Amino acid sequence: MNIYIKIVGVIVFIGIFIVSVLLGKYIPFKEQMPIYEGLRNTSSIIFAVMGAWIALLYPSKLSKAFGKKAYDEKKDDIEQINRLFRPLIYSTVILMVVISMSFVVPLAKQVNILLQYKEIFRSLSFAIIGSLTFIQFWSLILTLIPSDSIKDDLDEVKQREEMLDRMRPGKKKH
């Protein structure tokens, strides 16, 4: 990945985190919980879509994951599979955090000692929401990789066929 994209991503992430911490204390948990639910739903969809992409594009590799055969894939194939797994992993982490928050927040509200720190917890919670939203947005971008790979493969096949057509005797060259 391009270093400039990584730098911009880190800067945007830090900006989102800081703004979320600063402004999050004004957003009650009651308003934050629907955002967590939206993150959970979107992560579930990304998880399902990426799982389907992996099953469709790499069925033999997926079956090897549950067998005892050694992987004999080329380095490029392994990188493609890793790119498909990243959104799956990010979505899993998001789901784990969101499920945890939906359990922890109602319990924490019952502890009277913590109520005096509710603005700090709101800020922290909203910073988590901001971070997870950024990660989820990045996961959505990564879901475009399979379609881009398929497009590249189809373009390669088309170019090969066009080249073969030009090389066949009796055909006019373009």
Backbone torsions as a table, in degrees:
resi	resn	phi	psi	omega
1	MET	NA	145.6	-178.5
2	ASN	-62.6	134.6	-178.1
3	ILE	-62.1	-33.6	-179.9
4	TYR	-66.6	-37.5	177.4
5	ILE	-64.2	-41.2	178.5
6	LYS	-63.6	-43.8	-179.9
7	ILE	-63.2	-46.7	178.6
8	VAL	-61.6	-41.8	178.6
9	GLY	-60.3	-43.9	179.1
10	VAL	-64.9	-42.4	179.3
11	ILE	-63.0	-45.0	179.0
12	VAL	-63.0	-43.5	179.6
13	PHE	-59.7	-47.6	179.9
14	ILE	-62.2	-42.0	178.1
15	GLY	-60.6	-46.5	179.1
16	ILE	-61.5	-42.4	-178.9
17	PHE	-62.9	-47.3	-178.6
18	ILE	-63.5	-47.5	179.7
19	VAL	-62.1	-39.6	179.7
20	SER	-64.6	-40.5	178.6
21	VAL	-65.8	-45.1	-176.5
22	LEU	-67.5	-41.0	-175.3
23	LEU	-96.7	-16.8	-175.7
24	GLY	-64.0	-24.8	-178.1
25	LYS	-66.3	-17.1	-180.0
26	TYR	-92.3	-3.2	-176.6
27	ILE	-106.1	110.8	-177.9
28	PRO	-64.0	154.8	179.4
29	PHE	-57.7	-31.8	180.0
30	LYS	-59.0	-36.0	177.7
31	GLU	-83.9	-22.0	179.7
32	GLN	-79.4	-32.1	-175.8
33	MET	-60.6	-39.1	175.6
34	PRO	-62.9	-29.4	177.3
35	ILE	-68.2	-42.3	175.4
36	TYR	-59.0	-41.9	179.1
37	GLU	-63.7	-39.7	176.7
38	GLY	-64.1	-41.0	176.8
39	LEU	-62.7	-40.8	179.3
40	ARG	-62.9	-45.9	-178.6
41	ASN	-64.0	-45.4	-179.6
42	THR	-65.0	-41.6	178.0
43	SER	-61.7	-38.9	178.4
44	SER	-62.5	-40.7	179.0
45	ILE	-65.8	-46.7	179.1
46	ILE	-60.1	-43.2	179.2
47	PHE	-57.6	-46.3	-179.1
48	ALA	-66.9	-43.1	-178.9
49	VAL	-64.3	-46.0	-178.7
50	MET	-68.0	-35.4	174.8
51	GLY	-61.7	-40.3	177.9
52	ALA	-66.4	-41.9	178.4
53	TRP	-59.6	-45.1	-179.6
54	ILE	-63.0	-43.9	-179.9
55	ALA	-64.4	-35.8	-179.2
56	LEU	-78.1	-43.3	-174.2
57	LEU	-82.9	-30.9	-174.2
58	TYR	-133.1	56.0	-177.5
59	PRO	-62.6	-36.7	-179.1
60	SER	-69.3	-37.6	179.6
61	LYS	-69.8	-36.0	178.8
62	LEU	-67.0	-40.3	-180.0
63	SER	-67.5	-31.4	177.3
64	LYS	-67.5	-27.2	-179.8
65	ALA	-63.3	-26.2	-179.0
66	PHE	-103.4	2.1	178.5
67	GLY	-107.7	-168.1	-178.5
68	LYS	-112.7	8.5	-179.7
69	LYS	-75.5	145.3	177.6
70	ALA	-75.3	151.4	178.1
71	TYR	-81.6	130.1	178.9
72	ASP	-122.8	33.4	-177.2
73	GLU	-78.0	156.4	174.3
74	LYS	-74.2	159.9	-179.0
75	LYS	-57.2	-40.0	-179.5
76	ASP	-65.1	-39.9	178.2
77	ASP	-63.7	-41.1	179.7
78	ILE	-63.7	-40.9	178.0
79	GLU	-64.2	-39.9	177.6
80	GLN	-61.3	-44.6	180.0
81	ILE	-64.0	-42.2	178.1
82	ASN	-60.2	-39.5	178.5
83	ARG	-64.2	-33.1	177.8
84	LEU	-73.8	-31.6	-177.9
85	PHE	-78.2	-24.4	-178.1
86	ARG	-56.4	-52.3	178.7
87	PRO	-62.3	-31.1	177.8
88	LEU	-64.5	-43.8	179.3
89	ILE	-67.6	-45.0	178.6
90	TYR	-59.7	-43.3	-179.9
91	SER	-64.4	-37.4	178.1
92	THR	-63.7	-44.7	178.9
93	VAL	-62.6	-44.9	178.8
94	ILE	-59.4	-45.5	178.9
95	LEU	-60.0	-41.5	179.8
96	MET	-63.3	-44.7	-179.3
97	VAL	-66.5	-45.5	-177.4
98	VAL	-64.2	-43.9	178.6
99	ILE	-63.2	-40.5	177.9
100	SER	-62.8	-44.3	-178.6
101	MET	-64.4	-38.6	-179.6
102	SER	-67.8	-16.5	176.2
103	PHE	-94.6	-42.0	-173.7
104	VAL	-73.9	-43.1	-174.8
105	VAL	-58.3	-50.7	179.3
106	PRO	-61.9	-34.4	177.7
107	LEU	-68.4	-43.3	-179.1
108	ALA	-63.1	-32.1	178.6
109	LYS	-65.0	-20.1	-179.1
110	GLN	-86.3	-10.8	-179.1
111	VAL	-93.7	109.5	-174.6
112	ASN	-60.0	-35.4	-178.9
113	ILE	-61.6	-33.8	-177.7
114	LEU	-76.9	-19.0	-176.9
115	LEU	-61.2	-30.4	179.3
116	GLN	-69.8	-16.6	179.5
117	TYR	-106.6	19.4	-172.1
118	LYS	-61.0	-33.0	178.3
119	GLU	-66.6	-37.7	177.4
120	ILE	-65.1	-43.9	179.9
121	PHE	-67.3	-36.0	175.1
122	ARG	-62.2	-45.0	179.1
123	SER	-61.6	-45.9	179.0
124	LEU	-62.1	-43.7	179.4
125	SER	-62.2	-43.8	-179.1
126	PHE	-70.7	-30.7	173.6
127	ALA	-64.5	-37.6	175.8
128	ILE	-64.2	-42.9	178.4
129	ILE	-60.8	-46.1	179.0
130	GLY	-60.3	-43.9	179.4
131	SER	-64.3	-46.3	179.9
132	LEU	-64.6	-36.3	178.0
133	THR	-63.5	-43.4	177.7
134	PHE	-61.7	-46.6	179.8
135	ILE	-62.0	-40.2	179.6
136	GLN	-67.2	-40.2	176.5
137	PHE	-59.9	-42.5	178.0
138	TRP	-63.8	-40.3	177.5
139	SER	-61.2	-39.9	177.5
140	LEU	-61.4	-41.2	177.2
141	ILE	-62.7	-41.6	-179.1
142	LEU	-66.8	-21.4	178.2
143	THR	-69.1	-13.9	178.4
144	LEU	-77.2	-14.2	-176.9
145	ILE	-58.8	-46.4	-179.3
146	PRO	-59.4	-42.7	-179.6
147	SER	-67.0	-34.7	176.5
148	ASP	-66.4	-40.1	177.7
149	SER	-63.5	-42.8	178.3
150	ILE	-63.4	-43.3	178.7
151	LYS	-60.4	-44.0	178.3
152	ASP	-61.1	-43.2	178.8
153	ASP	-62.8	-43.2	179.2
154	LEU	-66.0	-39.8	176.9
155	ASP	-62.8	-38.5	179.1
156	GLU	-65.5	-43.4	178.0
157	VAL	-62.3	-44.2	-179.9
158	LYS	-61.7	-44.4	179.0
159	GLN	-63.5	-40.4	179.2
160	ARG	-63.9	-43.7	178.6
161	GLU	-64.1	-40.9	178.0
162	GLU	-63.6	-40.0	178.7
163	MET	-65.9	-42.7	178.2
164	LEU	-63.6	-39.0	176.9
165	ASP	-61.7	-40.4	-179.9
166	ARG	-69.2	-27.6	-176.4
167	MET	-87.2	-15.7	-177.8
168	ARG	-69.6	137.4	178.1
169	PRO	-68.8	148.5	177.4
170	GLY	87.0	-5.1	178.0
171	LYS	-100.1	143.4	174.9
172	LYS	-74.0	138.0	178.3
173	LYS	-85.0	140.8	-177.6
174	HIS	-78.2	NA	NA
